[in-house]
């Protein structure tokens, strides 16, 4: 339980400062609040783990070269829209929420498995509220672990990108700077997919090799979303899931 308390307090330090502290009390973890806080945010920080990886990705046109010979092509594009594919590169298209299950069932069929590359893994992108669609990406999954994964991360901090948007800067451990430089050099002119909790968060284009071991996550993040994501990426996974047994209503919003 000590490790649980340590992870919680590392998360709370960045998000709440000294206003929220976790402590071990017998076989329970008590959380002391110095001020009223939002209970939903607190519970998210207590019980959420984040998986993270940077993967190589198949470019949309290379996938369509394989699909173009497909006799069942019409049924595929009943669900998968490619009308704005250049806006979503390297996604292979976009899908309405109501069609996601049908599309995945079709793409996982034996016929399509023979067309899509053997090391391909289908991944949904973040839901795009303004369009009402999910982009669909094809990740190159050559091993179980991402080429860039959490064990390689040295530090994470909140920044703003060149457009003034909330962003997260990831610094890799020095031993992995060369790995990152080789990966970015290999994919110049293409894209890399940043996958968080099994979903493509963003897939930036690669313009040059990056020698200094830094990667940036940006997008349409609110300040609160960016802060929560930064906390979860920076301060480790929760060793076990906690069950909340009692909440003082006077200290929560």
C-alpha positions as CSV (number, residue, x, y, z in Angstrom):
1,X,0.0,0.0,0.0
2,X,3.0,2.3,0.5
3,X,3.6,2.3,-3.3
4,X,0.0,3.3,-3.8
5,X,0.4,6.3,-1.5
6,X,3.6,7.3,-3.2
7,X,2.0,7.3,-6.7
8,X,-1.0,9.2,-5.4
9,X,1.1,11.9,-3.7
10,X,3.2,12.3,-6.8
11,X,0.1,12.9,-8.8
12,X,-1.4,15.2,-6.2
13,X,1.8,17.3,-5.9
14,X,1.5,18.5,-9.5
15,X,-2.2,18.9,-9.6
16,X,-3.1,20.2,-6.2
17,X,0.1,21.1,-4.5
18,X,-0.1,20.6,-0.7
19,X,-3.9,20.9,-0.6
20,X,-4.4,17.1,-1.2
21,X,-2.4,14.4,0.5
22,X,-2.7,10.7,0.7
23,X,-1.7,8.7,3.8
24,X,-1.8,5.1,4.9
25,X,-4.2,4.3,7.7
26,X,-4.1,0.6,8.7
27,X,-5.1,-1.2,5.5
28,X,-6.8,1.9,4.0
29,X,-5.6,4.9,2.1
30,X,-7.0,8.2,3.5
31,X,-6.9,11.4,1.4
32,X,-6.8,14.7,3.3
33,X,-8.3,17.7,1.6
34,X,-7.4,21.3,2.7
35,X,-10.0,22.8,0.4
36,X,-13.1,21.9,-1.6
37,X,-12.2,20.1,-4.9
38,X,-14.1,18.6,-7.8
39,X,-14.8,15.0,-6.9
40,X,-14.8,13.7,-10.5
41,X,-11.3,15.0,-11.1
42,X,-10.1,13.6,-7.8
43,X,-11.5,10.1,-8.6
44,X,-10.0,10.2,-12.1
45,X,-6.6,10.9,-10.7
46,X,-7.0,8.2,-8.1
47,X,-8.1,5.4,-10.3
48,X,-6.9,6.1,-13.9
49,X,-3.8,4.7,-15.5
50,X,-2.4,5.8,-18.8
51,X,-0.8,3.6,-21.4
52,X,1.5,5.5,-23.8
53,X,3.5,4.7,-26.9
54,X,4.8,6.2,-30.1
55,X,4.4,3.9,-33.1
56,X,5.2,3.8,-36.8
57,X,2.1,4.1,-38.9
58,X,1.1,3.0,-42.4
59,X,0.3,5.9,-44.6
60,X,-3.2,6.0,-46.0
61,X,-2.3,5.6,-49.6
62,X,-0.2,2.5,-49.1
63,X,-3.2,0.8,-47.4
64,X,-5.5,1.8,-50.3
65,X,-3.1,0.3,-52.8
66,X,-3.9,-3.0,-51.2
67,X,-7.6,-2.4,-50.8
68,X,-8.0,-1.3,-54.4
69,X,-8.1,-4.9,-55.6
70,X,-10.8,-5.8,-53.1
71,X,-14.0,-7.2,-54.7
72,X,-16.0,-6.2,-51.6
73,X,-14.6,-2.7,-51.7
74,X,-18.1,-1.1,-52.0
75,X,-19.2,-2.6,-48.7
76,X,-16.1,-1.3,-46.9
77,X,-16.7,2.2,-48.1
78,X,-20.3,2.1,-46.9
79,X,-18.8,2.6,-43.5
80,X,-15.4,4.2,-44.1
81,X,-15.4,7.7,-45.5
82,X,-12.4,8.9,-47.4
83,X,-13.8,12.2,-48.6
84,X,-11.5,14.3,-46.4
85,X,-8.6,11.9,-46.2
86,X,-5.9,14.6,-46.7
87,X,-7.2,16.4,-43.6
88,X,-6.7,13.3,-41.5
89,X,-3.5,11.9,-42.8
90,X,-2.2,9.3,-42.1
91,X,-5.7,8.0,-41.1
92,X,-7.2,5.7,-43.8
93,X,-10.6,7.4,-43.4
94,X,-13.2,8.5,-40.9
95,X,-16.2,6.5,-39.4
96,X,-19.4,7.6,-37.7
97,X,-19.8,6.2,-34.2
98,X,-22.9,4.1,-35.3
99,X,-20.7,2.4,-38.0
100,X,-17.6,1.5,-36.0
101,X,-18.7,-2.0,-34.9
102,X,-19.7,-3.0,-38.5
103,X,-16.5,-1.7,-40.0
104,X,-14.2,-3.5,-37.5
105,X,-16.1,-6.7,-38.0
106,X,-15.6,-6.4,-41.8
107,X,-11.9,-5.5,-41.5
108,X,-11.2,-8.4,-39.2
109,X,-12.8,-10.9,-41.5
110,X,-10.5,-13.5,-43.2
111,X,-10.8,-11.8,-46.6
112,X,-9.5,-8.4,-45.4
113,X,-6.8,-10.0,-43.2
114,X,-5.2,-11.3,-46.4
115,X,-5.1,-7.7,-47.8
116,X,-4.0,-5.7,-44.8
117,X,-0.3,-6.0,-43.9
118,X,0.4,-8.8,-41.4
119,X,1.9,-6.4,-38.8
120,X,-0.9,-3.9,-39.1
121,X,-3.0,-3.0,-36.0
122,X,-6.2,-0.9,-36.4
123,X,-6.5,2.0,-34.0
124,X,-9.2,4.6,-33.6
125,X,-8.3,8.2,-33.3
126,X,-9.8,10.7,-30.9
127,X,-13.5,11.4,-31.5
128,X,-13.8,14.6,-33.5
129,X,-16.8,16.4,-32.1
130,X,-17.0,19.1,-34.8
131,X,-17.3,16.4,-37.5
132,X,-19.0,13.7,-35.5
133,X,-16.5,11.0,-36.6
134,X,-13.6,8.8,-35.5
135,X,-10.4,8.7,-37.7
136,X,-9.1,5.2,-38.3
137,X,-5.3,4.6,-38.3
138,X,-3.2,1.5,-39.2
139,X,-0.3,1.1,-36.8
140,X,2.8,-0.9,-37.6
141,X,2.9,-3.3,-34.6
142,X,6.1,-5.3,-35.1
143,X,6.4,-6.1,-31.4
144,X,4.3,-5.9,-28.3
145,X,6.1,-2.8,-27.0
146,X,6.0,0.5,-28.8
147,X,9.3,1.8,-30.2
148,X,9.0,4.6,-27.7
149,X,7.3,3.6,-24.5
150,X,6.9,4.7,-20.9
151,X,10.1,3.1,-19.6
152,X,12.1,5.4,-21.9
153,X,10.5,8.6,-20.4
154,X,12.7,10.8,-18.2
155,X,10.3,13.7,-17.5
156,X,7.0,15.3,-18.7
157,X,5.9,18.9,-18.4
158,X,3.2,21.3,-19.5
159,X,4.1,23.7,-22.4
160,X,2.4,25.6,-25.2
161,X,3.0,24.7,-28.9
162,X,3.8,27.2,-31.6
163,X,0.2,28.0,-32.0
164,X,-0.2,28.8,-28.3
165,X,-2.2,25.6,-27.6
166,X,-1.8,23.5,-24.5
167,X,0.8,20.8,-25.0
168,X,2.9,18.2,-23.2
169,X,6.7,18.0,-23.7
170,X,8.1,14.5,-23.2
171,X,11.9,14.2,-22.5
172,X,13.4,10.7,-23.0
173,X,16.2,9.2,-21.0
174,X,19.6,9.9,-22.5
175,X,20.0,6.2,-23.3
176,X,17.1,6.4,-25.7
177,X,18.0,9.6,-27.6
178,X,19.6,7.6,-30.3
179,X,16.5,5.3,-30.6
180,X,14.3,8.4,-31.1
181,X,16.6,10.0,-33.6
182,X,16.7,6.8,-35.7
183,X,12.9,6.4,-35.5
184,X,12.3,10.0,-36.6
185,X,14.9,9.8,-39.4
186,X,13.4,6.6,-40.7
187,X,10.0,8.3,-41.0
188,X,10.9,11.6,-42.5
189,X,8.1,12.6,-44.9
190,X,5.7,10.3,-43.1
191,X,4.0,10.3,-39.7
192,X,4.3,8.8,-36.2
193,X,1.3,8.0,-34.1
194,X,1.1,9.0,-30.4
195,X,-1.1,6.4,-28.8
196,X,-2.7,7.0,-25.4
197,X,-4.9,4.4,-23.8
198,X,-5.1,2.4,-27.1
199,X,-6.3,5.5,-29.0
200,X,-4.3,7.6,-31.5
201,X,-4.2,10.9,-29.8
202,X,-2.3,12.6,-32.6
203,X,-0.2,11.6,-35.6
204,X,2.2,14.4,-36.4
205,X,4.2,14.5,-39.6
206,X,8.0,14.0,-39.4
207,X,10.1,16.7,-41.0
208,X,13.5,15.8,-39.7
209,X,15.4,13.5,-37.3
210,X,15.1,14.7,-33.7
211,X,18.5,14.2,-31.9
212,X,17.7,15.7,-28.5
213,X,15.2,13.1,-27.1
214,X,12.1,15.3,-27.0
215,X,8.6,14.6,-28.2
216,X,5.6,16.9,-28.0
217,X,1.9,16.0,-27.6
218,X,-0.5,18.8,-28.7
219,X,-4.0,19.2,-30.0
220,X,-7.3,20.5,-28.7
221,X,-6.6,20.1,-25.1
222,X,-8.2,22.3,-22.4
223,X,-5.8,23.4,-19.6
224,X,-7.4,20.9,-17.2
225,X,-7.2,18.0,-19.7
226,X,-3.5,18.8,-20.4
227,X,-2.7,19.0,-16.7
228,X,-4.4,15.7,-15.9
229,X,-2.7,13.9,-18.8
230,X,0.6,15.4,-17.8
231,X,0.2,14.2,-14.3
232,X,-0.8,10.6,-15.3
233,X,2.1,10.4,-17.9
234,X,4.7,11.7,-15.5
235,X,4.0,9.9,-12.3
236,X,3.6,6.3,-12.9
237,X,0.9,3.6,-13.0
238,X,-1.3,2.8,-10.0
239,X,-0.2,-0.6,-8.5
240,X,-3.7,-1.5,-7.7
241,X,-7.3,-0.2,-8.2
242,X,-8.7,1.5,-5.2
243,X,-12.3,1.2,-4.0
244,X,-13.7,4.5,-2.5
245,X,-15.6,3.6,0.7
246,X,-16.4,7.1,2.1
247,X,-16.4,10.7,1.0
248,X,-16.9,13.8,3.1
249,X,-19.5,15.8,1.2
250,X,-18.4,19.1,2.8
251,X,-15.0,18.9,1.1
252,X,-16.1,18.1,-2.5
253,X,-17.9,20.0,-5.3
